[in-house]
Amino acid sequence: MHYFALENNPVMDRLLAMQVFTRIVELGGFGKAADSLGLPRASVTQLIKQLERHLGAQLLQRTTRHVSPTLDGSAYYQRCLAVLADIDDAESLFSAARANPQGRLRVDLPASLSHRVVIPALPAFFARYPRIELEIGAADRPVDLIREGVDCVVRAGDVHDVSLVARPLARLPQVTCASSAYIQRHGSPRDLDELLGKHQAVNYVSPLTGRRFPFDFAVAGERHELEMPGHIAISSSEGYVAACEAGMGIIQAPLYHVREQLRAGTLREVLPEHPPAPIELAALYPPHRQLSRRVRVFVDWLVELFGQADLQRQ
């Protein structure tokens, strides 16, 4: 739903105040909310004062560093989410809004996936939905959707936050690989015993938990996980592959991320007879964004994109 401009209309002002209030709760500050909505900070402050005066209740607790909802504010926040979602859904009933959803959509994507798959395909998305404005974060860090005001994220692997709606997008094949320089120095492992006994890995560290991911292999139809020794561990997908290209060790990475290096011969697949399990890719969004037309068309487009993208073949 677009954000109403200030005007002499009590109903519109009330809706704007609700939108401002929910964004303050989500971002934890008046200034951040104002910048997010493109409103003057003084207007945001005045709207909240008017809203609290109208309701006869204090909605927000203000400190020098943070703003948080009171008990009344927390209850009112949940009601505001429901009301604003209903309005958004009602607007989408009209043919123009249904065919041409508009407004800003904040999404967050894994860095490598955004650079190699999603962003190159965005011209087709904008050709179909020219009135949507995308604000994209492309990093591997954890994102708090509610607090940071993000509408949708795309994440690989297990979904830990059960409070979010998850829609599966794709199963991304992975490969085990090493640089040609590494193989020249150390040879290519012939089996898992040799891999564990004679080789080094570049380990990947979860940006969310700080835990090192074990290596995963298929052996006679069963999954086997190995903790690999290594001199370096990295929490960035781009850095992870770069360390492998620099000859620091063996990695397991999504095929799309290393396809060009495999074709060029700078990276080589090892132990292809024991492939790692595919990575589950999903779009996640808060329940109150489930009815948003912008979120729905973007996620539908992602499903279509990953269904067509050449992510499966070398």
GUKOLBA-978959 format. One line per 10 residues: number of its first residue (from 1); for each residue x, y, z of N, C-alpha, C. Coordinates in Angstrom, 1 decimal. Example, Ala and Ser with C-alpha at 12.3 -4.5 7.8 and 13.67 -1.06 7.14 Angstrom:
BEGIN
1> 13.2 -5.7 7.8 12.3 -4.5 7.8 13.2 -3.3 7.8  12.8 -2.2 7.1 13.7 -1.1 7.1 12.9 0.0 7.9
This chain:
BEGIN
1> 0.8 -1.2 0.0 0.0 0.0 0.0 0.9 1.2 0.0  0.5 2.2 -0.8 1.3 3.4 -0.8 1.1 4.3 0.4  1.9 5.2 0.7 1.8 6.0 1.9 1.1 7.3 1.6  0.1 7.6 2.3 -0.7 8.8 2.0 0.1 10.1 2.4  -0.1 11.1 1.6 0.5 12.4 1.9 -0.3 13.1 3.0  0.3 14.0 3.8 -0.4 14.7 4.8 -1.5 15.6 4.1  -2.7 15.5 4.6 -3.8 16.3 4.1 -4.8 16.5 5.1  -5.7 17.4 4.9 -6.8 17.7 5.8 -7.9 16.8 5.7  -7.7 15.5 6.0 -8.7 14.5 6.0 -8.4 13.6 7.2  -9.3 13.6 8.2 -9.1 12.8 9.4 -8.8 11.4 9.2
11> -9.6 10.7 8.2 -9.4 9.3 8.0 -8.0 9.0 7.4  -7.7 9.8 6.4 -6.4 9.6 5.8 -5.2 9.9 6.8  -5.4 10.9 7.6 -4.4 11.2 8.6 -4.3 10.1 9.6  -5.4 9.5 10.0 -5.4 8.4 10.9 -4.6 7.2 10.3  -4.9 6.9 9.0 -4.2 5.8 8.4 -2.7 6.1 8.3  -2.4 7.3 7.9 -0.9 7.7 7.9 -0.3 7.5 9.2  -1.0 7.9 10.3 -0.5 7.8 11.7 -0.2 6.4 12.0  -1.2 5.5 11.6 -1.0 4.1 11.9 0.2 3.5 11.1  0.4 3.9 9.9 1.6 3.5 9.1 2.9 4.0 9.7  2.9 5.2 10.2 4.0 5.8 10.8 4.3 5.1 12.1
21> 3.3 4.8 12.9 3.5 4.1 14.2 4.1 2.7 14.0  3.5 2.0 13.0 4.0 0.6 12.8 5.5 0.6 12.4  5.8 1.6 11.5 7.2 1.7 11.1 8.2 2.1 12.2  7.7 3.0 13.1 8.5 3.3 14.3 8.8 2.1 15.1  7.8 1.3 15.4 7.9 0.1 16.2 8.9 -0.9 15.5  8.8 -1.0 14.2 9.6 -2.0 13.4 11.1 -1.5 13.4  11.3 -0.2 13.2 12.7 0.3 13.1 13.3 0.8 14.4  12.5 1.0 15.4 13.0 1.4 16.7 13.4 2.9 16.8  12.9 3.7 15.9 13.2 5.1 16.0 12.4 6.0 15.2  12.2 7.3 15.6 11.4 8.2 14.8 12.1 8.6 13.5
31> 13.4 8.9 13.6 14.2 9.3 12.5 14.2 8.3 11.4  14.5 7.0 11.8 14.5 5.9 10.8 13.2 5.7 10.1  12.1 5.9 10.9 10.8 5.7 10.3 10.5 6.8 9.3  10.9 8.1 9.7 10.7 9.2 8.8 11.5 9.0 7.5  12.7 8.6 7.6 13.5 8.4 6.4 13.0 7.3 5.6  12.5 6.2 6.2 11.9 5.1 5.5 10.7 5.4 4.7  9.9 6.3 5.3 8.6 6.7 4.6 8.7 7.9 3.8  9.9 8.6 3.8 10.0 9.8 3.0 9.2 11.0 3.6  9.1 11.0 4.9 8.4 12.1 5.6 9.3 13.0 6.4  9.0 14.3 6.6 9.8 15.1 7.5 9.7 14.5 8.9
41> 10.8 14.6 9.6 10.8 14.1 11.0 9.8 14.8 11.9  9.7 16.1 11.7 8.8 16.8 12.5 7.3 16.4 12.3  7.0 16.0 11.1 5.6 15.5 10.8 5.4 14.2 11.5  6.4 13.3 11.5 6.3 12.0 12.2 6.0 12.2 13.7  6.8 13.1 14.3 6.6 13.3 15.7 5.2 13.9 16.0  4.8 14.8 15.2 3.4 15.4 15.3 2.3 14.4 15.2  2.5 13.5 14.2 1.4 12.5 14.0 1.3 11.6 15.2  2.4 11.2 15.7 2.4 10.2 16.9 1.8 11.0 18.1  2.1 12.2 18.3 1.5 13.0 19.4 0.0 13.1 19.2  -0.5 13.3 18.0 -1.9 13.4 17.7 -2.6 12.1 17.9
51> -1.9 11.0 17.5 -2.5 9.6 17.6 -2.6 9.3 19.1  -1.6 9.5 19.9 -1.6 9.2 21.3 -2.7 10.0 22.0  -2.8 11.3 21.6 -3.8 12.2 22.2 -5.2 11.7 21.8  -5.4 11.3 20.6 -6.7 10.8 20.2 -7.1 9.5 20.9  -6.1 8.6 21.1 -6.4 7.3 21.8 -6.4 7.4 23.3  -5.9 8.5 23.8 -5.8 8.6 25.3 -4.9 7.6 25.9  -3.8 7.2 25.2 -2.8 6.2 25.7 -1.5 6.5 25.2  -0.5 6.2 26.0 0.9 6.3 25.5 1.3 5.0 24.8  1.7 5.2 23.5 2.0 4.0 22.7 3.5 3.7 22.7  4.3 4.7 22.9 5.7 4.4 22.7 6.5 4.9 23.9
61> 7.5 4.2 24.3 8.5 4.6 25.3 9.7 5.1 24.7  10.1 6.3 25.0 11.2 6.9 24.3 12.4 7.1 25.2  13.6 6.6 24.8 14.8 6.8 25.5 15.8 7.6 24.5  17.0 7.9 25.0 17.9 8.6 24.1 18.4 7.8 23.0  18.3 6.4 23.1 18.9 5.6 22.1 17.9 4.7 21.4  16.7 4.6 21.9 15.8 3.6 21.3 14.3 4.0 21.7  13.4 3.5 20.8 12.0 3.7 21.0 11.4 2.3 21.0  10.5 2.0 21.9 9.9 0.7 22.0 8.4 0.9 22.4  7.6 0.0 22.0 6.1 0.1 22.3 5.9 -0.2 23.8  4.9 0.5 24.3 4.4 0.1 25.6 3.5 -1.1 25.5
71> 2.9 -1.6 26.6 2.0 -2.7 26.5 0.8 -2.3 25.6  0.2 -1.1 25.8 -0.8 -0.6 25.0 -0.4 -0.5 23.5  0.9 0.0 23.4 1.4 0.1 22.0 1.6 -1.2 21.3  2.0 -2.2 22.0 2.2 -3.6 21.4 0.9 -4.1 20.9  -0.2 -3.9 21.7 -1.5 -4.4 21.3 -2.0 -3.6 20.1  -1.8 -2.3 20.2 -2.3 -1.5 19.1 -1.5 -1.8 17.8  -0.2 -2.1 17.9 0.6 -2.4 16.8 0.0 -3.6 16.0  -0.4 -4.7 16.7 -0.9 -5.9 16.1 -2.2 -5.5 15.4  -3.0 -4.7 16.0 -4.3 -4.2 15.3 -4.0 -3.4 14.1  -3.0 -2.5 14.1 -2.6 -1.7 13.0 -2.2 -2.6 11.8
81> -1.4 -3.6 12.1 -0.9 -4.5 11.1 -2.1 -5.2 10.3  -3.1 -5.6 11.1 -4.3 -6.3 10.5 -5.1 -5.3 9.7  -5.3 -4.1 10.2 -6.0 -3.0 9.5 -5.3 -2.7 8.2  -4.0 -2.4 8.2 -3.3 -2.0 7.0 -3.2 -3.1 6.0  -3.1 -4.4 6.5 -3.1 -5.5 5.6 -4.5 -5.6 4.9  -5.6 -5.4 5.6 -6.9 -5.5 5.0 -7.1 -4.4 3.9  -6.6 -3.2 4.2 -6.7 -2.1 3.2 -5.9 -2.5 2.0  -4.6 -3.0 2.2 -3.8 -3.4 1.1 -4.5 -4.4 0.2  -5.1 -5.4 0.9 -5.8 -6.4 0.1 -7.0 -5.9 -0.6  -7.8 -4.9 0.1 -8.9 -4.3 -0.6 -8.5 -3.6 -1.8
91> -7.4 -2.8 -1.7 -7.0 -2.1 -2.9 -6.6 -3.0 -4.1  -6.1 -4.2 -3.7 -5.7 -5.1 -4.8 -6.8 -5.7 -5.5  -8.1 -5.5 -5.0 -9.2 -6.0 -5.7 -9.5 -5.3 -7.0  -9.1 -4.0 -7.1 -9.4 -3.2 -8.2 -8.4 -3.7 -9.4  -9.0 -3.7 -10.6 -8.2 -4.2 -11.7 -6.9 -3.5 -11.9  -6.9 -2.2 -11.7 -5.6 -1.4 -12.0 -4.6 -1.8 -11.0  -4.9 -1.9 -9.7 -4.0 -2.3 -8.7 -3.5 -3.7 -8.8  -4.5 -4.6 -9.3 -4.1 -6.0 -9.5 -3.1 -6.2 -10.6  -3.4 -5.4 -11.7 -2.5 -5.6 -12.9 -1.2 -4.8 -12.7  -1.3 -3.7 -12.0 -0.1 -2.7 -11.9 0.1 -2.4 -10.4
101> 0.5 -3.3 -9.6 0.9 -3.0 -8.2 2.0 -1.9 -8.2  1.9 -1.1 -7.2 2.9 0.0 -7.1 3.4 0.2 -5.7  4.5 1.0 -5.6 5.1 1.3 -4.3 6.4 0.6 -4.2  7.0 0.9 -3.0 8.3 0.4 -2.7 8.3 -1.0 -2.1  9.2 -1.8 -2.5 9.3 -3.2 -1.9 10.8 -3.4 -1.4  11.0 -3.7 -0.2 12.3 -3.9 0.4 12.6 -5.4 0.5  13.6 -5.9 -0.2 13.9 -7.3 -0.2 15.4 -7.4 0.2  15.7 -8.6 0.7 17.1 -8.9 1.0 17.5 -10.3 0.4  18.6 -10.4 -0.3 19.0 -11.6 -1.0 20.4 -12.0 -0.6  20.7 -13.3 -0.7 22.1 -13.7 -0.6 23.0 -13.0 -1.7
111> 24.2 -12.6 -1.3 25.0 -11.8 -2.2 25.3 -12.4 -3.5  25.7 -13.7 -3.5 26.1 -14.4 -4.8 24.8 -14.6 -5.6  23.7 -14.9 -5.0 22.5 -15.2 -5.8 22.0 -13.9 -6.4  22.0 -12.8 -5.7 21.6 -11.5 -6.2 22.4 -11.1 -7.4  23.8 -11.2 -7.3 24.7 -10.8 -8.3 24.6 -11.6 -9.6  24.4 -12.9 -9.4 24.5 -13.9 -10.6 23.2 -14.3 -11.2  22.1 -14.2 -10.4 20.9 -14.7 -10.9 19.8 -13.6 -10.9  19.5 -13.0 -9.8 18.3 -12.2 -9.7 18.5 -10.8 -10.4  19.6 -10.1 -10.0 19.7 -8.7 -10.6 19.8 -8.7 -12.1  20.6 -9.7 -12.7 20.6 -9.7 -14.2 19.2 -9.9 -14.8
121> 18.3 -10.5 -14.1 16.9 -10.8 -14.6 15.9 -9.7 -14.3  16.3 -8.7 -13.5 15.4 -7.6 -13.1 14.7 -6.8 -14.2  15.4 -6.5 -15.3 14.8 -5.8 -16.4 13.4 -6.4 -16.8  13.4 -7.7 -16.8 12.1 -8.4 -17.2 11.0 -8.1 -16.1  11.4 -8.1 -14.8 10.5 -7.8 -13.7 9.9 -6.4 -13.9  10.8 -5.4 -14.1 10.3 -4.1 -14.2 9.5 -3.8 -15.5  9.8 -4.6 -16.5 9.0 -4.5 -17.7 7.5 -4.9 -17.4  7.4 -5.9 -16.5 6.1 -6.4 -16.2 5.4 -5.5 -15.1  6.2 -5.0 -14.2 5.7 -4.2 -13.0 6.4 -2.9 -12.9  6.2 -2.0 -13.8 7.0 -0.8 -13.9 6.7 0.2 -12.7
131> 5.6 0.0 -11.9 5.3 0.9 -10.9 5.8 0.4 -9.5  6.5 -0.7 -9.5 7.1 -1.2 -8.2 8.6 -0.7 -8.2  8.9 -0.2 -7.0 10.3 0.3 -6.8 11.0 -0.7 -5.8  12.0 -1.3 -6.2 12.7 -2.3 -5.4 13.9 -1.7 -4.7  14.0 -2.0 -3.4 15.2 -1.6 -2.6 15.8 -2.9 -2.1  17.0 -3.2 -2.7 17.6 -4.6 -2.5 18.8 -4.5 -1.6  18.8 -5.3 -0.5 20.0 -5.6 0.3 20.6 -6.9 -0.2  21.9 -6.9 -0.5 22.5 -8.1 -1.0 23.7 -8.4 -0.1  23.5 -9.2 0.9 24.5 -9.5 1.8 24.2 -10.9 2.4  25.1 -11.5 3.2 24.9 -12.8 3.8 24.6 -12.7 5.3
141> 24.4 -11.5 5.8 24.2 -11.3 7.2 22.7 -11.6 7.5  22.4 -12.0 8.8 21.0 -12.2 9.2 20.2 -10.8 9.2  19.0 -10.9 8.7 18.2 -9.7 8.7 16.9 -9.9 9.5  16.7 -8.9 10.4 15.4 -8.9 11.2 14.4 -8.2 10.4  13.5 -8.9 9.8 12.5 -8.3 8.8 11.7 -7.3 9.5  11.2 -7.6 10.7 10.3 -6.6 11.4 11.0 -5.4 11.8  12.1 -5.5 12.5 12.8 -4.3 13.0 13.4 -3.5 11.9  13.9 -4.1 10.8 14.5 -3.4 9.7 13.6 -3.0 8.6  12.3 -3.3 8.7 11.3 -2.9 7.8 11.5 -3.6 6.4  12.0 -4.8 6.4 12.2 -5.6 5.1 10.9 -6.4 4.9
151> 10.5 -6.3 3.6 9.2 -7.0 3.2 9.4 -8.5 3.0  10.6 -8.8 2.4 10.8 -10.2 1.9 12.3 -10.5 1.9  12.7 -11.7 2.3 14.1 -12.1 2.1 14.1 -13.5 1.4  15.2 -13.7 0.7 15.4 -15.0 0.1 16.6 -15.7 0.9  16.4 -16.9 1.4 17.4 -17.5 2.1 17.6 -19.0 1.7  18.8 -19.5 1.8 19.2 -20.8 1.5 19.3 -21.6 2.8  19.0 -22.9 2.7 19.1 -23.8 3.9 17.9 -23.9 4.7  18.1 -24.4 5.9 16.9 -24.6 6.8 16.4 -23.2 7.3  15.1 -23.1 7.4 14.4 -21.9 7.9 14.2 -22.1 9.4  14.9 -21.2 10.1 14.9 -21.3 11.6 13.7 -20.5 12.2
161> 13.3 -19.5 11.6 12.3 -18.6 12.2 10.9 -19.1 11.8  10.2 -19.8 12.7 8.9 -20.3 12.4 7.8 -19.2 12.3  8.1 -18.0 12.8 7.2 -16.9 12.8 7.0 -16.3 11.4  7.8 -16.7 10.4 7.8 -16.2 9.1 7.1 -17.2 8.1  6.4 -16.6 7.1 5.8 -17.4 6.1 6.9 -17.8 5.1  7.0 -19.1 4.8 8.1 -19.5 3.9 7.5 -20.1 2.6  8.0 -19.7 1.4 7.6 -20.3 0.2 8.8 -20.9 -0.6  8.8 -22.2 -0.8 9.9 -22.8 -1.5 10.1 -22.2 -2.9  11.4 -22.0 -3.3 11.7 -21.4 -4.6 12.4 -22.4 -5.5  13.4 -23.1 -5.0 14.2 -24.0 -5.8 15.0 -24.9 -4.9
171> 15.6 -26.0 -5.5 16.6 -26.8 -4.9 17.9 -26.6 -5.7  18.9 -26.0 -5.1 20.1 -25.6 -5.9 21.2 -26.7 -5.7  21.6 -27.3 -6.8 22.6 -28.4 -6.7 24.0 -27.7 -6.3  24.7 -28.5 -5.5 26.0 -28.1 -5.1 27.1 -29.0 -5.7  28.3 -28.5 -5.7 29.5 -29.3 -6.1 30.6 -29.1 -5.1  31.5 -30.1 -5.0 32.7 -30.1 -4.2 33.8 -29.7 -5.2  34.6 -28.7 -4.9 35.6 -28.3 -5.9 36.8 -27.7 -5.2  37.9 -27.6 -6.0 39.1 -27.0 -5.6 39.8 -26.3 -6.8  40.7 -25.4 -6.5 41.4 -24.7 -7.6 42.3 -25.7 -8.3  42.6 -25.3 -9.6 43.6 -26.1 -10.3 44.9 -26.1 -9.6
181> 45.3 -24.9 -9.1 46.6 -24.8 -8.4 46.6 -25.7 -7.2  45.5 -25.7 -6.4 45.5 -26.6 -5.2 45.7 -28.1 -5.7  45.0 -28.5 -6.7 45.1 -29.9 -7.1 46.5 -30.2 -7.6  47.1 -29.2 -8.3 48.5 -29.5 -8.8 49.4 -29.7 -7.6  49.2 -29.0 -6.5 50.1 -29.1 -5.3 49.7 -30.4 -4.5  48.5 -30.7 -4.3 48.0 -31.7 -3.3 47.4 -32.9 -4.0  47.1 -32.8 -5.2 46.4 -33.9 -5.9 44.9 -33.8 -5.6  44.1 -34.6 -6.3 42.7 -34.7 -6.2 42.3 -35.9 -5.3  41.5 -35.7 -4.2 41.2 -36.8 -3.3 40.4 -37.9 -4.1  40.8 -39.2 -3.8 40.2 -40.3 -4.5 39.0 -40.8 -3.8
191> 38.9 -40.6 -2.5 37.8 -41.1 -1.7 37.7 -40.2 -0.4  36.7 -40.5 0.4 36.5 -39.6 1.6 37.6 -39.8 2.6  38.1 -41.0 2.7 39.2 -41.2 3.7 40.4 -40.3 3.3  40.8 -40.3 2.1 41.9 -39.5 1.6 41.6 -38.0 1.7  40.3 -37.7 1.5 39.9 -36.2 1.7 40.2 -35.8 3.1  39.7 -36.6 4.0 39.8 -36.2 5.4 41.2 -36.3 6.0  42.0 -37.2 5.4 43.4 -37.4 6.0 44.4 -36.5 5.4  44.3 -36.1 4.1 45.4 -35.4 3.4 45.0 -34.0 2.9  43.8 -33.6 3.1 43.4 -32.3 2.4 42.9 -31.3 3.4  43.0 -30.0 2.9 42.5 -28.9 3.7 41.2 -28.3 3.0
201> 40.4 -27.7 3.9 39.2 -27.1 3.4 39.2 -25.6 3.7  38.4 -24.9 2.9 37.9 -23.6 3.3 36.6 -23.8 4.0  36.5 -23.5 5.2 35.2 -23.7 6.0 34.3 -22.5 5.9  33.0 -22.8 5.8 32.0 -21.7 5.8 31.4 -21.6 7.2  31.3 -20.4 7.7 30.8 -20.1 9.0 29.4 -19.4 8.8  28.4 -19.9 9.5 27.1 -19.3 9.5 27.1 -17.9 10.0  26.6 -16.9 9.2 26.6 -15.5 9.8 25.6 -15.4 10.9  24.6 -16.3 11.0 23.6 -16.3 12.0 24.0 -16.9 13.3  24.6 -18.0 13.2 25.0 -18.8 14.5 26.5 -18.8 14.8  27.3 -18.5 13.8 28.8 -18.6 14.0 29.2 -20.1 13.9
211> 28.4 -21.0 13.6 28.7 -22.4 13.5 29.3 -22.7 12.1  30.4 -23.6 12.1 30.9 -24.0 10.9 30.1 -25.1 10.3  29.8 -25.0 9.0 29.0 -26.0 8.3 29.9 -27.2 8.0  29.4 -28.4 8.3 30.2 -29.6 7.9 30.1 -29.8 6.4  31.0 -30.6 5.9 30.9 -31.0 4.5 29.9 -32.2 4.4  29.2 -32.2 3.3 28.2 -33.2 3.1 28.4 -34.0 1.9  28.3 -35.4 2.0 28.5 -36.2 0.8 27.5 -37.4 0.8  27.1 -37.8 -0.4 26.3 -38.9 -0.6 27.1 -40.2 -0.7  26.8 -41.2 0.1 27.5 -42.5 0.0 26.5 -43.6 0.1  26.4 -44.3 -1.0 25.5 -45.4 -1.1 24.0 -45.0 -0.8
221> 23.7 -43.8 -1.3 22.3 -43.3 -1.0 22.1 -42.7 0.3  23.1 -42.6 1.2 22.9 -42.0 2.5 23.8 -40.7 2.6  23.4 -39.8 3.5 24.2 -38.6 3.7 25.2 -38.8 4.8  26.4 -38.3 4.5 27.5 -38.4 5.5 28.1 -37.0 5.6  28.2 -36.5 6.9 28.8 -35.2 7.2 30.2 -35.4 7.7  31.1 -34.5 7.3 32.5 -34.5 7.7 32.9 -33.2 8.2  33.6 -33.1 9.3 34.2 -31.9 9.8 35.6 -31.8 9.2  35.9 -30.9 8.3 37.1 -30.8 7.6 38.1 -29.9 8.2  39.4 -30.2 8.3 40.4 -29.3 8.8 40.7 -28.2 7.8  41.1 -27.1 8.3 41.4 -26.0 7.4 42.0 -24.8 8.1
231> 42.7 -23.9 7.4 43.4 -22.8 8.0 42.5 -21.5 8.0  41.4 -21.6 7.3 40.6 -20.4 7.1 39.1 -20.8 7.2  38.3 -19.9 7.8 36.8 -20.1 7.8 36.2 -18.7 7.5  35.2 -18.7 6.7 34.7 -17.4 6.1 33.1 -17.4 6.2  32.6 -16.3 6.5 31.1 -16.1 6.6 30.5 -15.4 5.5  31.3 -15.2 4.4 30.8 -14.5 3.2 30.9 -15.5 2.1  29.8 -15.6 1.3 29.8 -16.6 0.2 30.8 -16.2 -0.9  30.9 -14.9 -1.1 31.9 -14.4 -2.1 33.3 -14.7 -1.7  33.6 -14.4 -0.4 34.9 -14.7 0.2 35.2 -16.1 0.2  34.2 -16.9 0.5 34.4 -18.4 0.5 34.9 -18.9 -0.8
241> 34.2 -18.5 -1.9 34.7 -19.0 -3.2 36.0 -18.4 -3.6  36.2 -17.1 -3.2 37.5 -16.5 -3.6 38.7 -17.2 -2.9  38.5 -17.6 -1.6 39.5 -18.3 -0.9 39.9 -19.7 -1.6  38.8 -20.3 -2.1 39.1 -21.6 -2.9 39.8 -21.3 -4.2  39.5 -20.2 -4.9 40.2 -19.8 -6.1 41.6 -19.5 -5.8  41.9 -19.0 -4.6 43.3 -18.6 -4.2 44.1 -19.9 -3.8  43.5 -21.0 -3.8 44.2 -22.3 -3.6 44.3 -22.6 -2.1  43.4 -22.1 -1.3 43.5 -22.3 0.2 42.8 -23.6 0.6  42.0 -24.2 -0.2 41.4 -25.5 0.2 40.2 -25.8 -0.7  39.5 -26.9 -0.3 38.4 -27.4 -1.0 37.1 -26.8 -0.4
251> 36.1 -26.6 -1.2 34.8 -26.0 -0.8 33.7 -26.8 -1.4  32.5 -26.6 -0.8 31.2 -27.1 -1.4 30.4 -25.8 -1.6  30.0 -25.6 -2.8 29.3 -24.4 -3.2 28.2 -24.6 -4.1  27.1 -23.8 -4.2 26.1 -23.9 -5.2 26.7 -23.9 -6.6  26.2 -24.7 -7.5 26.7 -24.8 -8.8 26.7 -23.5 -9.5  25.6 -22.7 -9.4 25.5 -21.5 -10.1 26.7 -20.5 -9.8  27.2 -20.6 -8.5 28.2 -19.7 -8.1 29.6 -20.0 -8.7  29.8 -21.3 -9.0 31.1 -21.6 -9.5 31.1 -22.2 -11.0  30.0 -22.1 -11.6 29.9 -22.6 -13.0 30.9 -22.1 -13.9  31.0 -20.7 -13.9 32.0 -20.1 -14.9 33.4 -20.5 -14.6
261> 33.8 -20.6 -13.3 35.1 -21.1 -13.0 35.4 -22.5 -13.4  34.3 -23.4 -13.2 34.5 -24.8 -13.7 34.6 -24.8 -15.2  33.9 -24.0 -15.9 34.0 -24.0 -17.3 35.4 -23.5 -17.8  35.9 -22.5 -17.1 37.2 -21.9 -17.4 38.3 -22.8 -17.0  38.1 -23.7 -16.1 39.1 -24.6 -15.6 39.9 -24.1 -14.4  39.6 -22.9 -13.9 40.3 -22.4 -12.7 39.9 -23.2 -11.5  38.6 -23.7 -11.5 38.2 -24.6 -10.4 37.9 -26.0 -11.1  38.1 -27.0 -10.3 37.8 -28.4 -10.8 36.9 -29.1 -9.8  36.0 -29.9 -10.2 35.1 -30.6 -9.3 35.9 -31.8 -8.8  35.7 -32.1 -7.5 36.4 -33.3 -6.9 35.3 -34.2 -6.3
271> 35.5 -35.5 -6.3 34.6 -36.5 -5.7 33.2 -36.3 -6.3  33.0 -36.3 -7.6 31.7 -36.1 -8.2 30.8 -37.3 -7.9  31.4 -38.5 -7.6 30.5 -39.6 -7.3 29.9 -39.5 -5.9  30.3 -38.5 -5.1 29.7 -38.3 -3.8 29.2 -36.9 -3.7  28.2 -36.5 -4.5 27.7 -35.1 -4.5 27.1 -34.7 -3.2  27.3 -33.4 -2.8 26.6 -32.9 -1.6 25.1 -32.7 -1.9  24.3 -32.6 -0.9 22.8 -32.4 -1.0 22.5 -31.1 -1.6  21.5 -30.9 -2.4 21.1 -29.6 -2.9 20.7 -28.7 -1.7  20.8 -27.4 -2.0 20.4 -26.4 -1.0 19.0 -26.0 -1.3  18.1 -26.0 -0.2 16.8 -25.6 -0.4 16.7 -24.0 -0.3
281> 16.1 -23.4 -1.3 16.0 -22.0 -1.4 14.5 -21.6 -1.1  14.3 -20.6 -0.3 12.9 -20.2 0.0 12.8 -18.6 0.2  11.6 -18.1 -0.1 11.3 -16.7 0.1 10.6 -16.7 1.5  11.0 -15.7 2.3 10.4 -15.6 3.7 9.8 -14.2 3.8  8.7 -14.1 4.5 8.1 -12.8 4.7 7.2 -12.9 5.9  7.0 -11.7 6.6 6.2 -11.7 7.8 4.7 -12.1 7.5  4.0 -12.7 8.4 2.6 -13.0 8.1 1.8 -11.8 7.7  2.1 -10.6 8.3 1.2 -9.5 7.9 1.5 -9.0 6.5  2.6 -9.5 5.8 2.8 -9.1 4.4 2.3 -10.1 3.5  1.6 -11.2 4.0 1.1 -12.3 3.1 0.1 -11.8 2.1
291> -0.7 -10.8 2.4 -1.7 -10.3 1.5 -1.2 -9.2 0.6  0.1 -8.7 0.8 0.6 -7.6 0.0 0.7 -8.0 -1.5  0.1 -7.3 -2.3 0.2 -7.6 -3.8 1.6 -7.5 -4.3  2.4 -6.5 -3.8 3.8 -6.3 -4.2 4.6 -7.6 -3.9  4.4 -8.0 -2.6 5.2 -9.2 -2.2 4.8 -10.4 -3.0  3.5 -10.6 -3.2 3.0 -11.8 -4.0 3.6 -11.8 -5.4  3.5 -10.6 -6.1 4.0 -10.7 -7.5 5.5 -10.9 -7.6  6.2 -10.3 -6.6 7.7 -10.5 -6.6 8.1 -12.0 -6.3  7.4 -12.6 -5.3 7.7 -14.0 -5.0 7.3 -14.9 -6.2  6.1 -14.6 -6.8 5.7 -15.4 -8.0 6.7 -15.3 -9.1
301> 7.3 -14.1 -9.3 8.3 -13.9 -10.3 9.5 -14.6 -10.0  9.9 -14.7 -8.7 11.1 -15.5 -8.3 10.9 -17.0 -8.6  9.7 -17.5 -8.3 9.4 -18.9 -8.6 9.5 -19.1 -10.1  9.0 -18.2 -10.9 9.1 -18.3 -12.3 10.6 -18.3 -12.8  11.3 -17.3 -12.2 12.7 -17.1 -12.6 13.6 -18.4 -12.3  13.4 -18.9 -11.1 14.2 -20.1 -10.7 13.7 -21.4 -11.4  12.5 -21.3 -11.9 12.0 -22.4 -12.7 12.6 -22.4 -14.1  13.0 -21.2 -14.6 13.6 -21.1 -15.9 15.1 -21.0 -16.0  15.7 -20.5 -14.9 17.1 -20.2 -14.8 17.9 -21.5 -15.0  19.0 -21.4 -15.7 19.9 -22.5 -15.9 20.8 -22.7 -14.7
311> 20.1 -23.2 -13.6 20.9 -23.4 -12.4 21.3 -24.9 -12.1  20.8 -25.8 -13.0 21.0 -27.2 -12.8 22.2 -27.8 -13.5  22.6 -27.2 -14.6 23.6 -27.8 -15.5 24.9 -27.1 -15.5  26.0 -27.8 -15.7 27.3 -27.2 -15.8 27.5 -26.7 -17.3
